[in-house]
Amino acid sequence: MAESYFSGEIATLHYLTEADILEAWRVFGRFSDKEWSFTDCTSKVLMERLGITRAFAFDEHFRQFGTLTVFP
């Protein structure tokens, strides 16, 4: 099953760049009033870079980004 993921058969994997990680760290510091994890911040940065505007998530933090339409 893992081979299907990594081969691109089921999904396309996107890897964080060094610039993504640095920007996520800035976001993490800039929004310290939120309870966002560093992983939340890397998701935000990657989704913005890829132009993703919709997400399926149960994580309330994705709604707090203010840039996504979150389902359900």
Secondary structure by P-SEA (a helix, b strand, c coil): caaaaaacccbbbbbbcaaaaaaaaaaaaaaccccccaaaaaaaaaaaaacccccccccccccccccccccc
